[in-house]
Amino acid sequence: MASAEFLKILVPILYAAVVADYAVAFFTRIRYAEESKRELLLITLVAHLVYLFLRYAAYGHVPITNLFEVMTILAFAIALAYLMIERMTRVTETGFFVLSVALVFQTISSVFIKCCAEVNPVLRSPLLGFHVTSALLGYSAISISAVYGFLYLMLYHDIRSTRFSAIYRRLPSLEVLESMSFRATILGFAFLSLAILVGFIWLPRAFESFSYADPKLLVTVSIWLLYGIGFSARTIGRWQGRRVVILALCGFAIVFLSMTVVNVFFSGFHNFY
């Protein structure tokens, strides 16, 4: 348990170091930062994975019993998804921005997370773990999509104002940023579809209090519909550019609302911890 407490402090520090390394590489192009940033990210992910395993070993359940446990898994998923995207696309200039989101989530989690030895037995179900993991992977992809969308708008503003700052000089083109945002959106939509499907099949059997009017369920379905409309508009209606990225940002705003305001102020069967 002492090891988990130590890693609870160490992991956000490592994320801060990673973000700083990517920032130095982005703004200064210092060779050492360019060469060390991915290795430092890998070390951070390994430390984070060990931290999650230690919490699982200590409490006997996947760390999904409260908002702050969910945030640490979300931070890990964002960082892991980014690393995969970076390796696939070989675009490293966006790491500072994407990983800053993971840093924020993990810092909040480490500050407020508490021990939770006694949990609802339903939390030990593998299907619940699959359902929540799918949802969090979807939320992670949506978060990354929103970051790419935000960078798109920043670069778009630079080009329109003919004020070519470091953002203009360092970031990929508008077309690349839009494409990366859309790919992340597709990934998020796929994982959310899986989470909703599993939820509709399993949750009514697991919870006597199941209701289709549950606030968290309604918000999640709303997010899914929003991205479904965006996907259709992009592929069929030929939406491009700012419309696509603004939609991604709106979806992320609803995701953040779902994780914070809905969890805190509304009750429902999802609040089973």
Secondary structure, 3 states (H helix, E strand, C coil): CHHHHHHHHHHHHHHHHHHHHHHHHHHHCCHHHHHHHHHHHHHHHHHHHHHHHHHHHHHCCCCCCCHHHHHHHHHHHHHHHHHHHHHHHCCCCCHHHHHHHHHHHHHHHHHHCCCCCCCCHHHHCHHHHHHHHHHHHHHHHHHHHHHHHHHHHHHHHHHHHCCCCHHHHHCCCHHHHHHHHHHHHHHHHHHHHHHHHHHHHHHHHHCCCCCCCCHHHHHHHHHHHHHHHHHHHHHCCCCCCHHHHHHHHHHHHHHHHHHHHHHHHCCCCCCCC
